[in-house]
Amino acid sequence: MASSYGFPQDTYFYIKSVKTGLVLDVFDGQMGDDACIITWPQKMNDNDNQLWSFENGFLTNYKSKRVLDIRGGDLKSDCAVVQYAKKSTKVHNQRFGFRDGYIYVISEPRLVFDIKGGSDKQGTGLIVYKKKTHGHENQQWELEPFEQPHRFKNPFGHA
């Protein structure tokens, strides 16, 4: 059985900022590699680019089927988080865990998801940054389950 690394299994969810209440969103609903991940108001409809699932360290977007990825594979502060095709090797920049409200890089747990510049403006980019212990609300996240309407097909095989 695969580890959940603190994330819900076999379901879709929103990743919501504790600081702003905004959720992670694939910019402009883009489908391809290297699309930026931003914060945006949560949508109740047309929200496929805001829904995420988790499996074995990978956070996958419902719409694009791409996973979250640290741009360029660099495990250092201030690197952008984008979506990218899931890799089968050298996945150090595509696997994440969730603990104590932080989404961290499994291969470098001191790096966590961070709203760039601590901004509260919608459309701000997501980066990884060194974990802070004070003044860290822009690094804190909540996972909100997606309530599936009847029209929504659950790929996990149950309602």
N, C-alpha and C positions, 0 to 999 in steps of 0.2 A: 504494500500500500504506500502510495506517495505521501510525503509530508505536506502539510498544509501551510507551514511556515507562518501560521497565524491568520491566514486568509480563509474565508468561507469556501467550501468545495461544492462543485456541481450546481452552481447558480450564478446568476449575473448580479452585479452590484455597482453602485456609484462610489467613487472615491471623492469624499467631500472634505474641503479644507475647514479645520476648526476655526481658523482666523476669520475667513470671509464667508463661509457657507457656499462658496462656489465649488464646482466639481471639475474633475479632470475631463478634458474634451479633446478629441483629435481636431485640430484646426480645420475649419471649413468642411468637415466631414471627409477629408481627403482619404484616398484608399491606398496610396503608394508608400514606398519606403521613404524615410526621412521627414515625414510630416511632423510638425511641431505639436507638442502636447501643451495645452494652455488651460487656464482656469476660466470657467464660463458659468452663467446661471444654469441651474439644473432645469432640464426640459422634461415634461411629462409625456409629450408626444414627439415624434421625429428625434428620438434620443439615442439611436443606435451607436452614434460615435461617442457617447458618454458612458456606455455600459461595458463592464470588464468582467472577465472570468479568470480563475486562477487554476493552474495545474503545474505541479512540480517546479515551482519557482517562477514560472512565466505568467505575466499579466497580459491577457489577450483581449483586444477590442472586438466587440460583437460585430460591428459593421465591416471593418477591414480585414479581420482575422490576422492582423499583424500584432506583434508583441511590443511591449515597452522596451526601450533600448537606450543606453547612454551613447550619445553620438560619438562616433570615432573609436569607441571602445576604451577611451581614457577613463581610468578610475581616479579622478581628481575633482576637487571642488570647482563649481561654476560651469560644469559641462551640461549641455542641454539634454533633456529627455525627449526622445522622438519615438515614432513607431517604426518597426522594421520587420522584415520576414524573420520568422523564428529560425535560428541556426541550430545545426546538429553538433557542431564543435565550437570551441572558443566562445562559450555562452556566458562568460564572466560578467558581461555588461548587459545581460538580459534577464538575470534572475534576481528576484526580490523577496523579502520577507516583511512581515508586519508584527511589531511588538511595541507595546506601551504608546500607541498612537503614531509611531514613526514607521515609514516605509523605508527599509534599508536595503543596501546592496549586499546580497548574501556573501559574495567574495571579498567585500570590504565594508563591514558593518558600521564603520564610522561615517560612511557617506549615506545621506538620507535625502528623500524628496524634499524640495524646498521651493517656495514661490519666489521667483527671482526678485531680489531687492526688497523682499518683505511686502510687496505691493498688495493693495486690496482692490486693484482695478481689474475688471474682467478683461480677458485676453492676454494676461501676463503669462509668460512662458514658465515651464517647469524645468528645474535644474536639479542636479544632485549637489549637496554641499555638506561640509563637515557638520556633524551633529552638534547642536547647541543644547545646553542644559538650562539656560536662562534666556528669556526673550525669544522663545522658539515657536510661537504659535503658527508662524508661516511654515513650520516643518511638521505640524501635527495634522493627522487625518482621521476621519471616521469612515467606516465602510457601511453604506446604507443599502440593504437588500432591495432589489428591483422586484416590485410586485408585478407579476406577469399577467397581462390581460389574456383572455381566452384566445385571441387571434395570434398570440406570440408562440411560436414553435420552440419548445425547449429541446435543444440538441443533446441534453444529458439523459434523455429517455424517460423522464417522469414529469408529471404536471406540477 
